[in-house]
Amino acid sequence: VGSISGTGVATLTTSGTLLRLQDFAGTPGNTVSIGSGTLLRVTGGSTVTATSLLEVANSTLSLSDAFFRIDGGSTIKTSQGPAVRLTNSSVFADALYNSTGQIQNTLDFTGTIVDLTNSHLTVNTFGRENLQLDSAFALRLGTNEPMFRLNNGTVTETLANPDGINLAGSLTNNVQSGVILIATNNSAFSVLGPLLTFEGLAFTDPNPLVQLTSSTLNAASVANVIDSVRPSSLQGQLLTATNSTLSLTSNLMTVTGGGLLSSPTTNPLVSLAGGTLSTGAEAFGA
């Protein structure tokens, strides 16, 4: 969408899902092959707006690049979400998005970003950014609406990411609604770096930021699962887990020098009921 030379600004708007792939089982006659390795490219200051960007059902898909590539001061927006929904599918991509170029791009999401049901998603990293110019970012969620929702789903990040999910610098003045992760029904979320980095964010949702029910959180690196490196605040609990497994190579959480994390909740900041907790160091470090 748009002109790579930057001479043509385009706008694509739809009130539904931008792309739906169904019944591509990877068998002869039922395959998907994307030459560029990405499903959507937005360039030259162009804008794509959709209720949802991608739905994949009953399919197997492998992409050598990100789901979405954006450059040249362009914008990708969702008006409801989820941005990506997988049902009964197995998908690999290098990243969810790849933001490049010398002009700042904009990622503006309303609603859940990734929603999995009976599905597997593997990415090398959640997002790729220009090292000199991060994207302008907004994530607008409803009450107890998660960034990631897993129902018998697995999300695996294969490369170490020093920040994990870091929403700093968002278009919402560093005020963040909703929660980060809700995983249920034998789901698993696996990262090689921290799950979260707090960097000057104020979370407004009174519900736990991370909610696990009969699910697994794996963090297989020396990084902490949750880092606070600049003053941040919650309105509720940080993490709750019921009959779940937390397998952590390092700490569950660390507040580093200059970091601050506060919450007015009278409930435990972290609440575990049944299941397994394994850490390679202390549960909390400071």
Solvent accessible surface area in square Angstrom, and as a share of the most:
residue,aa,sasa,rsa
1,V,58,0.33
2,G,34,0.33
3,S,30,0.19
4,I,130,0.66
5,S,88,0.57
6,G,45,0.43
7,T,121,0.71
8,G,29,0.28
9,V,110,0.63
10,A,35,0.27
11,T,103,0.60
12,L,68,0.34
13,T,91,0.53
14,T,44,0.26
15,S,112,0.72
16,G,31,0.30
17,T,47,0.27
18,L,49,0.24
19,L,62,0.31
20,R,124,0.45
21,L,22,0.11
22,Q,80,0.36
23,D,76,0.39
24,F,62,0.26
25,A,58,0.45
26,G,43,0.42
27,T,67,0.39
28,P,132,0.83
29,G,80,0.77
30,N,62,0.32
31,T,81,0.47
32,V,37,0.21
33,S,109,0.70
34,I,62,0.31
35,G,88,0.85
36,S,81,0.52
37,G,3,0.03
38,T,12,0.07
39,L,35,0.17
40,L,17,0.08
41,R,88,0.32
42,V,0,0.00
43,T,5,0.03
44,G,10,0.09
45,G,28,0.27
46,S,0,0.00
47,T,37,0.22
48,V,0,0.00
49,T,29,0.17
50,A,0,0.00
51,T,26,0.15
52,S,5,0.03
53,L,1,0.01
54,L,1,0.00
55,E,33,0.15
56,V,2,0.01
57,A,7,0.06
58,N,62,0.32
59,S,6,0.04
60,T,72,0.42
61,L,8,0.04
62,S,82,0.53
63,L,3,0.02
64,S,95,0.61
65,D,19,0.10
66,A,0,0.00
67,F,0,0.00
68,F,10,0.04
69,R,59,0.22
70,I,0,0.00
71,D,12,0.06
72,G,23,0.22
73,G,23,0.22
74,S,1,0.00
75,T,26,0.15
76,I,0,0.00
77,K,76,0.32
78,T,4,0.02
79,S,66,0.43
80,Q,120,0.53
81,G,11,0.11
82,P,12,0.07
83,A,1,0.01
84,V,2,0.01
85,R,92,0.33
86,L,0,0.00
87,T,43,0.25
88,N,75,0.38
89,S,6,0.04
90,S,49,0.32
91,V,5,0.03
92,F,64,0.27
93,A,0,0.00
94,D,16,0.08
95,A,0,0.00
96,L,14,0.07
97,Y,41,0.16
98,N,14,0.07
99,S,3,0.02
100,T,41,0.24
101,G,27,0.25
102,Q,152,0.67
103,I,112,0.57
104,Q,89,0.40
105,N,4,0.02
106,T,32,0.19
107,L,1,0.00
108,D,18,0.10
109,F,10,0.04
110,T,47,0.27
111,G,2,0.02
112,T,8,0.04
113,I,12,0.06
114,V,0,0.00
115,D,16,0.09
116,L,0,0.00
117,T,39,0.23
118,N,69,0.35
119,S,0,0.00
120,H,98,0.44
121,L,1,0.01
122,T,41,0.24
123,V,0,0.00
124,N,36,0.18
125,T,12,0.07
126,F,18,0.08
127,G,22,0.21
128,R,89,0.33
129,E,56,0.25
130,N,20,0.10
131,L,166,0.83
132,Q,148,0.66
133,L,61,0.30
134,D,93,0.48
135,S,10,0.07
136,A,14,0.11
137,F,30,0.13
138,A,0,0.00
139,L,2,0.01
140,R,101,0.37
141,L,14,0.07
142,G,37,0.36
143,T,108,0.63
144,N,54,0.28
145,E,47,0.21
146,P,0,0.00
147,M,18,0.08
148,F,1,0.00
149,R,89,0.32
150,L,1,0.01
151,N,59,0.30
152,N,60,0.31
153,G,0,0.00
154,T,36,0.21
155,V,0,0.00
156,T,48,0.28
157,E,3,0.01
158,T,52,0.30
159,L,84,0.42
160,A,78,0.60
161,N,26,0.13
162,P,118,0.74
163,D,63,0.33
164,G,11,0.10
165,I,11,0.06
166,N,44,0.23
167,L,8,0.04
168,A,35,0.27
169,G,53,0.51
170,S,12,0.07
171,L,83,0.41
172,T,31,0.18
173,N,134,0.69
174,N,45,0.23
175,V,72,0.41
176,Q,2,0.01
177,S,37,0.24
178,G,2,0.02
179,V,1,0.00
180,I,2,0.01
181,L,0,0.00
182,I,20,0.10
183,A,0,0.00
184,T,46,0.27
185,N,74,0.38
186,N,110,0.57
187,S,2,0.01
188,A,23,0.18
189,F,0,0.00
190,S,23,0.15
191,V,4,0.02
192,L,59,0.30
193,G,3,0.03
194,P,1,0.01
195,L,1,0.00
196,L,3,0.02
197,T,8,0.05
198,F,2,0.01
199,E,46,0.21
200,G,19,0.18
201,L,3,0.02
202,A,35,0.27
203,F,6,0.03
204,T,65,0.38
205,D,8,0.04
206,P,90,0.56
207,N,41,0.21
208,P,22,0.14
209,L,3,0.01
210,V,0,0.00
211,Q,31,0.14
212,L,3,0.01
213,T,63,0.37
214,S,46,0.29
215,S,5,0.03
216,T,34,0.20
217,L,0,0.00
218,N,45,0.23
219,A,2,0.01
220,A,61,0.47
221,S,23,0.15
222,V,137,0.79
223,A,30,0.24
224,N,24,0.12
225,V,0,0.00
226,I,0,0.00
227,D,20,0.10
228,S,0,0.00
229,V,52,0.30
230,R,119,0.43
231,P,78,0.49
232,S,6,0.04
233,S,30,0.20
234,L,3,0.01
235,Q,85,0.38
236,G,5,0.04
237,Q,23,0.10
238,L,0,0.00
239,L,0,0.00
240,T,31,0.18
241,A,4,0.03
242,T,60,0.35
243,N,94,0.48
244,S,4,0.03
245,T,47,0.27
246,L,2,0.01
247,S,47,0.30
248,L,8,0.04
249,T,68,0.39
250,S,13,0.09
251,N,14,0.07
252,L,3,0.02
253,M,5,0.02
254,T,18,0.10
255,V,41,0.24
256,T,51,0.29
257,G,81,0.78
258,G,65,0.63
259,G,17,0.16
260,L,94,0.47
261,L,32,0.16
262,S,54,0.35
263,S,35,0.22
264,P,92,0.58
265,T,34,0.20
266,T,142,0.82
267,N,87,0.45
268,P,82,0.52
269,L,60,0.30
270,V,27,0.16
271,S,38,0.25
272,L,69,0.34
273,A,54,0.42
274,G,58,0.56
275,G,55,0.53
276,T,75,0.43
277,L,80,0.40
278,S,57,0.37
279,T,44,0.26
280,G,57,0.55
281,A,49,0.38
282,E,109,0.49
283,A,40,0.31
284,F,102,0.43
285,G,20,0.19
286,A,127,0.98
